[in-house]
Amino acid sequence: MDYVSALVPPVVMAVFFIGLIVTIVKSQGGDRKAKEDAAVDAAIARAEAARQQDATTA
């Protein structure tokens, strides 16, 4: 029975990890992709504007 108690934690972790990967893959693309892309583009634009502002004031 010791081998069962030794194998349970890795098996449980593997199941949760596979579930995480499946969730990540399923959430890519679709309706949410445009919203996520827009959020990333906005963050990049803000960072670029802040960098340019710092360059002009320095």
LUMGUDREN-839634 format. One record per residue: residue number from 1; residue in one letter; chain; x negated, y, z negated of N, C-alpha, C, CB in turn. Coordinates in steps of 0.05 Angstrom, whole numbers, plus 5000, padded with zeros to 4 digits. Each point is the difference from the previous one (the first is absolute). Glycine has a CB too. Example, Ala and Ser with C-alpha at 12.3 -4.5 7.8 and 13.67 -1.06 7.14 Angstrom:
    k  r  c    nx    ny    nz   cax   cay   caz    cx    cy    cz   cbx   cby   cbz
    1  A  A  4736  4886  4844  5018  5024  5000  4982  5024  5000  5038  4977  4975
    2  S  A  4969  5044  5039  4984  5024  4999  5015  5022  4986  4976  4987  5043
END
This chain:
    k  r  c    nx    ny    nz   cax   cay   caz    cx    cy    cz   cbx   cby   cbz
    1  M  A  4984  4976  5000  5016  5024  5000  4983  5025  5000  5035  4975  4976
    2  D  A  4940  5023  5017  4983  5024  5000  4996  5011  5028  4976  4982  4960
    3  Y  A  5024  5000  5060  4997  5010  5027  5024  5016  5010  4971  4960  5010
    4  V  A  5053  5033  4980  5023  5016  5007  4998  5028  4988  5028  4958  5002
    5  S  A  4965  5044  4973  4997  5027  4988  4977  5016  5012  5020  4981  4958
    6  A  A  4961  5005  5053  4977  5014  5013  5008  5010  5028  4968  4972  4974
    7  L  A  5051  5014  5039  5007  5007  5028  5024  5020  5001  4984  4956  5014
    8  V  A  5031  5046  4965  5024  5018  5001  4993  5029  5004  5023  4968  4970
    9  P  A  4959  5044  5015  4994  5029  5005  4990  5006  5028  4989  5003  4952
   10  P  A  4993  4982  5060  4992  5007  5027  5022  4996  5020  4954  4987  4989
   11  V  A  5063  4993  5008  5022  4996  5018  5020  5023  4998  4994  4950  4996
   12  V  A  5012  5059  4980  5019  5022  4996  4988  5025  5012  5018  4979  4958
   13  M  A  4957  5026  5038  4987  5024  5011  5000  4999  5031  4971  5004  4959
   14  A  A  5025  4972  5052  5000  4997  5029  5028  5005  5011  4963  4967  4997
   15  V  A  5058  5024  4990  5027  5005  5009  5006  5030  5000  5014  4954  4983
   16  F  A  4979  5059  4995  5005  5029  4999  4983  5015  5021  5010  4996  4951
   17  F  A  4966  4996  5054  4983  5013  5020  5012  4996  5028  4960  4992  4971
   18  I  A  5049  4984  5035  5013  4995  5026  5025  5017  5003  4982  4953  5000
   19  G  A  5033  5050  4978  5024  5017  5001  4993  5029  5005  5023  4968  4969
   20  L  A  4955  5041  5018  4991  5027  5005  4992  5005  5029  4984  5002  4952
   21  I  A  5001  4979  5059  4991  5003  5028  5024  5000  5018  4957  4977  4989
   22  V  A  5062  5005  5007  5024  4999  5017  5015  5027  4998  5003  4950  4993
   23  T  A  5000  5061  4983  5014  5025  4996  4985  5023  5015  5017  4984  4956
   24  I  A  4957  5016  5042  4985  5021  5014  5003  4998  5030  4967  5000  4963
   25  V  A  5031  4975  5048  5003  4996  5029  5028  5008  5009  4966  4963  4998
   26  K  A  5054  5029  4987  5028  5007  5008  5005  5029  4999  5015  4956  4983
   27  S  A  4972  5059  4999  5005  5029  4998  4985  5016  5021  5008  4993  4951
   28  Q  A  4976  4995  5064  4985  5014  5021  5019  5003  5024  4955  4983  4984
   29  G  A  5045  5041  5028  5017  5005  5023  5029  5004  4993  4968  4972  5026
   30  G  A  5048  5027  4994  5029  5003  4996  5008  5029  4995  5001  4953  4983
   31  D  A  5021  5050  5003  5010  5027  4994  4982  5016  4982  5045  4982  5005
   32  R  A  4941  5005  4978  4983  5014  4981  4973  5009  5012  5021  4973  4964
   33  K  A  4972  5016  5059  4974  5007  5012  4998  5029  5007  4997  4954  5017
   34  A  A  5023  5057  4995  5000  5028  5008  4998  5018  4976  5027  4989  5041
   35  K  A  4988  5004  4938  5000  5017  4975  4972  4998  4987  5049  4992  4994
   36  E  A  4939  4985  5005  4974  4997  4988  4979  5015  5017  5013  4955  4981
   37  D  A  4989  5042  5046  4981  5014  5017  5002  5030  4997  5003  4962  5032
   38  A  A  5022  5048  4965  5004  5029  4997  4988  5009  4973  5041  4998  5028
   39  A  A  4962  4986  4951  4989  5008  4974  4969  5001  5001  5040  4979  4977
   40  V  A  4948  5001  5037  4971  5000  5002  4990  5023  5017  5001  4950  4996
   41  D  A  5013  5056  5026  4993  5022  5017  5001  5027  4985  5016  4974  5040
   42  A  A  5005  5029  4943  5003  5024  4984  4978  5003  4980  5050  4998  5006
   43  A  A  4943  4980  4981  4978  5000  4980  4973  5007  5014  5025  4967  4972
   44  I  A  4971  5022  5051  4975  5006  5015  4999  5030  5008  4998  4952  5017
   45  A  A  5025  5058  4992  5001  5028  5008  4995  5018  4977  5033  4988  5036
   46  R  A  4979  5006  4940  4995  5016  4976  4970  5000  4993  5047  4991  4984
   47  A  A  4941  4985  5017  4972  4998  4993  4983  5015  5019  5008  4955  4980
   48  E  A  4998  5044  5046  4985  5014  5020  5003  5030  4996  5006  4962  5032
   49  A  A  5018  5048  4962  5005  5028  4996  4985  5010  4976  5045  4996  5022
   50  A  A  4955  4988  4957  4985  5008  4975  4970  5001  5006  5036  4980  4971
   51  R  A  4954  5001  5044  4972  4999  5007  4992  5025  5017  5000  4950  4998
   52  Q  A  5017  5057  5021  4994  5023  5017  5002  5026  4983  5017  4975  5040
   53  Q  A  5001  5026  4942  5003  5024  4983  4975  5003  4982  5050  4996  5001
   54  D  A  4941  4981  4988  4975  5001  4984  4976  5009  5016  5019  4964  4971
   55  A  A  4980  5028  5054  4978  5006  5017  5000  5030  5007  5000  4954  5019
   56  T  A  5023  5058  4984  5002  5028  5007  4995  5018  4976  5031  4989  5037
   57  T  A  4975  5002  4939  4997  5017  4976  4972  4997  4989  5048  4995  4990
   58  A  A  4937  4985  5019  4973  4996  4989  4979  5016  5015  5014  4954  4985
END
